[in-house]
């Protein structure tokens, strides 16, 4: 899959070994990796993954110094991949089936906040009910209830 992004620079040496084009230049790999993961503004985030100053990445790109070896890039990307998987796990830690959301659960969520009026409280309950899908994140339901609460910091800062 990734080999499709690579450029074959030594066709005589590599002939017969590759069915697709391949990078043989770590500088080009680094640029493509950065763009794939972070888009056009990739140099600073990649410098953080590599544990170097962003000027070092600019030197790699300009060809003024050698970028990390491929095996180092793989190790660093695997670490980043693990971090991303852990972040996804964290986000999904409070997902439940929409069928599991009961009136008692909604009442519990809403009761965590103070409301200006009974109407605001009912609006929070209605908004929560209307947001229930096949899968629901409890943190999202909490955020909906908080939106209707008095002294919601997100609303009072606007």
Beta strands, then each sheet from edge to edge (+ up, - down):
strand 1: 95-97
strand 2: 135-137
sheet 1: 1+ 2-
end
